[in-house]
Amino acid sequence: MNEVAGFWAVIVVLAAGTFLMRSIPLWLHGRSFMPPWVDRFLRYVPAAALTALVVPGSLYVRADGDYEFAPVRVVAACIALLIAVRTKSVMATMLGGMAVLWVGQAFVG
């Protein structure tokens, strides 16, 4: 097998594997029994994933290859959290949090 054919074979195998890993749970949804403890466990996965994505970006900013504490981002995240709890609106949360972040960065730097 030449180099180009090997490259495309790897691409096809990886694409098929990715497709299967993502689609099998969708095919099985509603057709298989899931124990109650698994259902309770999976209920918290979206919140945990969102927290893992948002919190590091809210606390630290990368400067010169090192991570530094970012107080303006923390304040903006806290205000966005308050807006989310109060309004239950995704759009209001994003707009309010970004407005606070931009104003804070303009004044603090």
Secondary structure, 3 states (H helix, E strand, C coil): CCHHHHHHHHHHHHHHHHHHHHHHHHHHCCCCCCCHHHHHHHHCHHHHHHHHHHHHHHHEEEECCEEEECHHHHHHHHHHHHHHHHHCCHHHHHHHHHHHHHHHHHHHC
